[in-house]
């Protein structure tokens, strides 16, 4: 017992990358100016509308060092989008049933984008370099291709805020870039072929996307790669990136022979389904949050907890019992080819199967049919034991979800010894979830030094947007590469050779 007690203090702590503001420069007499005002920074706005939150996150990448910082973040609850007006067509809804129209989404995005820039003291027209849009609101859509309609609404919101169209598409040539960026761009030497952070996106032979929130998975992967640069984890290919937002997304990338002519990894797996919606369902049973739109964020926040002891103590058996009860309703597996939805997310499972891409899904019953059982479990926990035990149950439920996803990938031989595993999203990086996940990976013996193969990154989508913008504008850092394989060199040379 003594050894197990001491393990709490000496077990490896996970790498958790939190967003930090850019450095400031002092000009004396109390004058402090942020670096992005005076140094060459690539400023990107990530516009994200999810089932729970709508965000505009401004990131700035120091073009001399390649480090990315969060300049400002404006977050609104998606449930607060204005109701549809007479004559507007409802084209979708969030997981909690909040109805959306193109006009209401446009207005929410416009206002969030303007507010974020105003708070940062930046001009959308003069200071902003690029905008990347993404959405996880896919539950009420009939097929993956319908996400395009939603992205158009996001684009309209950006245009309404005053974003020039050229700041949302790749430049035709290096000369089309601003003078500030031309010095740092390799656009005259390499061609952007759609690969972000050295990975080719998955598309079936018919050109159909395999999962509706494909772009979120791409951004999450890129964002985790970027965030890991501030740790000792070499998060390059092969890797598993898992985004535990309200819905689940992410990718598994292949290993690449360092001598191969083509330096890009391929996407061999995709994640889809429900993630943060599962703890949301548990807390909605407590009566402490709104019964339809309340979330675990409302009750517990989104901060990670590493220091100090878990509050489980003598209640470990009780927690384990409730975790088991919850997971009897949670279905995690390879999505069968005959499914067109999994975890309420539209998928093209047959296309994925025929293309050799493993589609790993997480559901509650069938397309959320058993969320009521989770409400009941949450109600019982809160009534009998209160908030303290409830948060421990939720942390363990989410950690086991993450570990079950990894187990499926391991079962299908997609986690080699040189792989890295990264997480972003509130249902993986808040509370004690990172520690529990790292503990579970350590117990599985997948890596000799698991701490240096696992990383947790805040604001993964925003970081991914910054990196996607850099890739589209060919703003690479050969001395600090993000592409290529773990432990390998920069792939710029091979990309130039292919271009020729």
SVG drawing of the C-alpha trace seen along z (x, -y; Angstrom):
<svg xmlns="http://www.w3.org/2000/svg" viewBox="-42 -57 60 63">
<polyline fill="none" stroke="black" stroke-width="0.4" points="0.0,0.0 2.9,-2.3 4.3,-1.9 1.0,-2.6 0.6,-5.7 4.0,-7.0 3.2,-6.3 0.8,-9.2 3.8,-11.6 6.4,-10.0 4.5,-8.8 5.3,-10.7 3.3,-13.9 1.8,-14.5 2.9,-17.3 0.0,-19.8 0.6,-22.7 -1.4,-25.7 -1.9,-28.8 0.3,-31.8 0.3,-35.4 3.1,-36.7 6.2,-38.2 6.2,-42.0 9.0,-44.5 9.7,-47.3 10.4,-50.7 11.1,-52.3 9.1,-54.6 6.5,-51.9 5.8,-51.5 5.3,-47.8 4.4,-46.8 3.5,-43.2 6.1,-41.7 3.5,-41.3 3.3,-45.0 6.9,-45.5 8.3,-42.1 7.3,-40.0 4.3,-37.9 1.9,-35.8 -1.5,-36.6 -4.3,-34.1 -7.9,-34.2 -9.4,-30.7 -13.2,-31.0 -14.8,-27.9 -18.5,-27.2 -19.0,-24.1 -22.0,-22.4 -21.1,-24.1 -19.0,-27.2 -18.3,-29.6 -14.9,-31.1 -12.6,-33.5 -9.0,-32.9 -6.3,-35.1 -2.9,-33.5 0.4,-35.1 3.4,-33.1 6.9,-34.6 8.2,-34.1 11.8,-34.2 11.3,-31.4 8.2,-29.6 6.6,-29.8 2.9,-30.4 1.1,-32.4 -2.5,-33.2 -3.1,-37.0 -6.8,-37.0 -9.7,-34.7 -13.4,-35.5 -15.7,-32.7 -19.5,-32.6 -22.0,-29.8 -23.4,-28.5 -26.8,-28.0 -27.0,-31.8 -27.2,-32.2 -30.3,-34.2 -33.5,-32.3 -34.5,-31.9 -36.5,-34.9 -39.5,-34.6 -38.6,-33.6 -35.2,-32.1 -34.4,-28.5 -33.2,-26.3 -30.4,-24.3 -29.0,-22.6 -28.9,-22.4 -26.4,-21.8 -26.4,-18.5 -28.7,-20.1 -31.3,-21.1 -30.5,-24.8 -31.7,-25.7 -29.4,-27.5 -30.0,-29.5 -27.4,-30.9 -28.2,-34.4 -28.0,-33.7 -24.6,-31.9 -23.3,-34.8 -24.3,-37.3 -22.8,-35.4 -19.5,-34.8 -19.4,-38.5 -19.9,-39.8 -17.4,-37.4 -14.7,-38.2 -15.1,-41.9 -15.2,-41.7 -12.0,-39.6 -10.0,-42.1 -11.4,-45.1 -10.3,-43.6 -6.8,-43.0 -6.5,-46.4 -6.0,-44.9 -7.4,-45.8 -9.1,-43.1 -8.1,-44.8 -4.5,-45.8 -3.2,-43.4 -4.9,-40.1 -3.0,-37.9 -5.3,-34.8 -8.6,-33.3 -9.4,-29.6 -13.0,-28.4 -14.1,-25.2 -17.2,-23.6 -18.2,-20.6 -21.9,-21.2 -22.7,-18.2 -25.3,-16.2 -28.4,-17.5 -26.9,-17.2 -27.7,-14.3 -24.3,-13.7 -20.7,-14.9 -20.9,-17.1 -23.6,-19.3 -20.9,-20.7 -20.0,-22.8 -23.2,-24.8 -22.2,-25.6 -18.7,-26.6 -20.3,-29.1 -22.2,-30.6 -19.0,-30.9 -17.3,-32.6 -20.2,-35.0 -19.7,-36.0 -16.0,-36.7 -16.8,-38.8 -19.4,-40.7 -16.8,-41.5 -14.6,-43.0 -12.2,-40.1 -10.8,-40.5 -11.5,-37.3 -7.8,-36.9 -7.1,-36.3 -9.2,-33.1 -7.5,-31.3 -3.9,-30.3 -2.0,-32.9 -1.4,-32.1 2.3,-33.0 4.9,-34.4 4.4,-37.8 0.7,-37.8 1.9,-37.8 2.4,-40.9 6.0,-42.1 6.2,-41.2 5.6,-37.5 7.5,-37.2 10.9,-37.0 9.8,-33.9 7.9,-32.1 9.1,-29.1 6.2,-29.5 8.6,-29.9 10.3,-26.6 7.4,-24.3 3.8,-23.8 1.0,-23.5 -0.6,-20.1 -3.1,-20.0 -0.8,-18.4 -0.9,-20.1 2.0,-19.3 3.3,-16.6 0.0,-14.6 -2.1,-14.0 -5.9,-14.2 -8.0,-11.1 -10.4,-11.2 -12.2,-8.1 -11.8,-7.1 -15.1,-8.9 -13.9,-12.1 -16.4,-11.8 -15.2,-12.8 -15.4,-9.9 -16.6,-11.9 -18.5,-15.2 -16.1,-17.0 -13.0,-16.1 -11.6,-19.6 -11.7,-19.7 -9.7,-16.4 -7.1,-17.9 -6.8,-21.1 -6.6,-19.2 -3.8,-17.1 -1.9,-20.1 -2.6,-22.0 -1.2,-19.2 1.9,-19.0 2.4,-22.7 1.8,-22.6 4.1,-19.7 7.0,-21.9 7.2,-23.5 7.7,-20.0 10.3,-17.2 7.6,-15.2 8.5,-14.8 5.0,-14.7 5.7,-14.0 4.5,-11.0 3.4,-8.4 0.9,-9.8 -2.6,-9.6 -4.4,-13.0 -7.7,-12.9 -9.9,-15.9 -12.4,-15.5 -14.6,-18.5 -18.4,-18.0 -18.0,-15.7 -15.0,-13.5 -12.6,-14.0 -9.0,-13.3 -6.6,-11.3 -4.1,-8.4 -1.1,-9.0 1.2,-6.5 4.9,-6.0 7.1,-7.2 10.3,-5.7 12.9,-8.5 14.4,-7.6 11.0,-7.5 10.7,-10.0 7.2,-11.1 7.8,-12.5 4.1,-12.9 2.3,-10.6 -1.1,-9.2 -4.2,-9.3 -4.8,-5.6 -7.5,-6.3 -10.2,-8.8 -12.0,-9.3 -15.7,-10.3 -18.7,-10.3 -19.5,-11.7 -16.9,-13.0 -17.7,-15.9 -21.4,-15.3 -21.0,-12.2 -20.0,-14.1 -22.6,-16.7 -25.3,-14.1 -24.1,-12.9 -24.2,-16.4 -27.6,-17.2 -29.1,-14.6 -28.0,-16.5 -30.4,-19.4 -27.5,-21.8 -27.3,-22.8 -30.0,-23.5 -31.6,-20.2 -31.2,-20.5 -28.3,-22.9 -26.2,-22.6 -22.7,-21.3 -19.9,-19.9 -18.2,-23.2 -20.9,-25.1 -20.3,-22.9 -16.6,-22.2 -14.8,-24.6 -12.0,-23.5 -8.8,-23.7 -6.6,-20.7 -5.6,-19.6 -2.2,-17.9 -1.0,-18.8 -2.4,-17.3 -4.2,-14.0 -7.3,-12.7 -10.4,-13.1 -11.4,-9.5 -9.8,-8.0 -12.1,-5.4 -14.6,-6.0 -12.5,-4.3 -14.8,-1.3 -17.8,-3.5 -16.2,-5.6 -15.2,-2.4 -18.8,-1.0 -20.3,-4.2 -17.6,-4.3 -18.5,-0.7 -22.2,-1.6 -21.6,-4.5 -19.4,-2.5 -22.0,0.2 -23.8,-2.4 -20.7,-3.7 -20.0,-1.9 -16.4,-2.3 -15.3,-0.3 -14.6,-0.4 -17.6,-1.9 -19.4,0.9 -19.5,0.3 -23.3,0.1 -23.5,-2.8 -24.2,-6.4 -24.0,-7.9 -22.1,-7.0 -22.5,-9.0 -24.9,-11.2 -22.1,-12.3 -22.7,-11.7 -20.1,-9.3 -19.3,-7.5 -18.3,-4.2 -18.3,-2.1 -16.0,-4.6 -13.6,-4.5 -13.7,-0.7 -13.1,-0.4 -10.3,-3.0 -8.5,-1.1 -9.0,-3.9 -10.0,-2.7 -13.0,-4.8 -13.0,-4.5 -16.2,-5.8 -17.7,-6.5 -21.4,-6.4 -23.9,-6.1 -26.3,-3.4 -27.1,-4.0 -26.7,-7.6 -27.1,-8.8 -30.1,-6.7 -29.0,-5.9 -28.0,-9.3 -31.0,-9.2 -29.3,-6.4 -26.3,-8.7 -28.7,-11.4 -29.9,-8.9 -26.4,-7.9 -25.5,-11.5 -28.6,-12.2 -27.9,-9.3 -24.2,-10.2 -25.1,-13.9 -27.9,-13.0 -26.0,-10.4 -22.4,-11.7 -22.4,-15.3 -20.2,-17.2 -16.8,-15.9 -17.4,-12.3 -19.2,-13.3 -16.2,-15.1 -14.0,-12.0 -16.4,-9.7 -16.5,-12.0 -12.7,-12.3 -12.4,-8.5 -15.3,-8.0 -13.5,-10.3 -10.1,-8.8 -11.5,-5.3 -13.1,-6.5 -9.7,-7.8 -8.0,-4.5 -10.6,-2.4 -10.1,-4.4 -6.4,-3.7 -7.0,0.0 -9.0,0.2 -6.1,-1.4 -3.6,1.0 -5.8,3.9 -5.6,2.9 -1.8,2.4 -1.8,-1.4 0.3,-2.3 3.9,-1.4 6.7,-2.0 7.7,-5.2 4.2,-6.7 3.1,-9.6 -0.4,-10.2 -1.9,-13.7 -5.1,-15.0 -6.9,-18.3 -10.5,-19.3 -12.2,-19.9 -13.2,-16.2 -9.5,-15.1 -7.5,-18.0 -9.6,-19.2 -9.6,-18.0 -7.4,-15.0 -8.1,-13.3 -4.6,-13.9 -3.0,-12.1 -5.5,-9.2 -4.9,-8.8 -1.1,-8.8 -1.4,-6.3 -3.5,-4.0 -1.1,-4.3 1.8,-3.5 0.1,-0.4 -0.4,0.8 3.4,0.8 3.1,-0.7 6.3,-2.8 9.5,-2.5 9.2,-6.1 5.5,-6.9 5.8,-10.5 7.8,-11.5 5.2,-9.9 2.0,-11.6 1.0,-15.3 -2.1,-17.3 -2.6,-20.6 -5.0,-23.5 -6.7,-25.3 -5.7,-22.6 -8.1,-23.9 -6.7,-27.5 -3.1,-26.3 -4.0,-24.1 -5.6,-27.0 -2.3,-29.0 -0.3,-26.0 -2.7,-25.5 -2.3,-29.2 1.4,-28.8 1.3,-25.7 -1.0,-27.4 1.5,-30.3 4.5,-28.0 5.9,-29.6 8.1,-26.7 10.9,-26.5 13.4,-23.9 15.5,-24.2 12.4,-23.5 10.3,-21.2 6.7,-20.0 6.6,-17.7 8.5,-14.4 8.8,-11.5 9.7,-11.3 13.4,-11.8 13.9,-12.5 15.1,-15.5 13.1,-18.3 11.3,-17.2 11.8,-20.5 14.5,-19.2 12.4,-16.3 9.4,-18.6 11.5,-20.9 12.8,-17.9 9.2,-16.7 8.2,-20.2 10.9,-20.2"/>
</svg>
